[in-house]
Amino acid sequence: MHLPRLTLGLGALATITHAQQQYVLHDNYDRTNFFNEFGFFDAPDPTKGFQRYVNASEANAQSLAGFANDGVFLGVDYTTPGDNRRSVRLTSNKAFDGGVFIADIAHMPANSCGVWGAFWMFGPDWPHGGEIDIIEGVN
């Protein structure tokens, strides 16, 4: 009959221990460092899509990446008709193996033909090992 008390006691101890832990901000990406902390993917689309991923220089020159309203701006090519529209795909320079991730996104394009706004994580051997879709397809 002492087992339930012991279990409750351990449960209470675990609660106290977790209550004393605090999250600590390790990385913050904003307009001061964002483009230094992410790389532009400019290889052919591994998902066989119809866009053309561009490097940082072309993205900046075409107003697809830069700064706006005191934040980071990532845009889309809305002038090229049909296939081969320029697009940006960024990958963090740092790999993570755990944590709490918070994204403050003011606007994402609606999920429509040719648009696939997403914020996701994947491992070094993607698509093997899967992915974590945090935001994918916004409306």
Secondary structure, 3 states (H helix, E strand, C coil): CHHHHHHHHHHHHHHHHHHHCCCCCCCCCCCCCHHHHEEECCCCCCCCCCCEECCHHHHHHCCCEEEECCEEEECCCCCCCCCCCEECCEEECCCCCCCCCCCCCCCCCECCCCCCCEEEEECCCCCCCCEEEEEECEC
